[in-house]
Amino acid sequence: MTVSPLNRNADSSRYIVIEGPIGVGKTSLAKKLADSLSADVLLEEVYENPFLERFYRDGQSAALPAQMFFLFARARQIEDLRQADMFANVRVSDYLFSKDQLFAELNLSPDELNLYNQVTSSLDIEAPIPDLVIYLQSSVDALLERIARRGILFERAIDRRYLERVTEAYARFFHAYNDGPLLIVNASQIDPINNEADYAQLFQQIERTTGGRHFFNPVAAALA
């Protein structure tokens, strides 16, 4: 099924962010949505992080360097965007910069978090506000299944309890999010990457979302 691009009028979203916990499929969806919109794609440098495997395996000992790598990488990307005129083209990203604090608070000790906050303040990063954030929610069982299916070796060390903490942190974060339009999607039982009907249904909802906070349950919508 072919999905037509969004109409690019003055009210169209030009900077769209897809967020959600590990394994929810945000990167794959960002790429597919960018293709539908003929947009540029901005991706988090997850697999370039040399400390991530050790963090998943050993936890606390690698938390600070893993977090700092992400901080500097994201800061560099944002600066590159600003120099290239952030809003010259439609862009789709698989991460929201302000969620960096979510993982810092989740993974760092109090002393490490204090250091991280000092570094963040010194960088004085002015992250752009997205025109639309798409938050993909999912059950922990579905996340574990997807992580196992994609077969990335070092992700096998991610345990259930950590994923529970991540999903809970995301829920709290987006409960308080009010920086702009937010589309919350129940993604537990859909596969918008490999199922074109699921993708078309989600894309239509994205087209309709222009402001405020919206909840989209694809299963319920399909039965309505």
C-alpha positions, 0 to 999 in steps of 0.5 A: 500500500502506498501512502501519500505524503502530508500536504506541506502547507504553512500548518504542516509539521516540519520537525517530527520526533518519534520517541519511546522505550528501547525496542519499540521501533522508533528508529524504523518508524522514523526512517519509514515516515521520513521516506513517506514525507520525502524528509531528512532523517535525524537518528540517535547514534546508539550503536556508535556508543562504545560504552553501551554494551558494557552498560547493558552488561555491567550497569552502573560502572558504565552509566556515566560514560554512556550518558556523556557520549549521548549528551555530546553526540546529541549536542553536536547534532543539534548544533549541526542542524542549527548551522544548516538551518533547522527548518529548511526541510522537513525532518524526522528524528528518532529522539527528543533531546529533552529525554536525555535527562530522563535516562540521566536520572534513571541511570546515574548515581546522585554524584554522577547526576550532579556532574552530568547536570553541570556539564549540560548547563555549561554546554548551553544547548538550545534544542529546537521544539518539535512541531509534533512528538509521537510517543510509542507506548508498548508493554514490556512483554512486547518490547522484550519480544521485539528486542529478541527478534531483532537479534542485536547481541549486546541487547540480550543483556537488557533485563525485564526490570530495567525495561520496566523502569524505562517504560515507567520513566517514559510514562512519567515524562510524557504525562508532564510533557507540554512543550507542543503537540503530542500523539500517544500511540498504543504500539503493543499490537501493531507493526507499522514497519512490516504491516502496511495497513497498520502504517497507513492507519498510523499515518492518517492519525499523524496527518490529523494531529496538529495540536494538543494531546492525542491518544491513538489506540489502533486496535480500538480504532480498527474495531470502531 
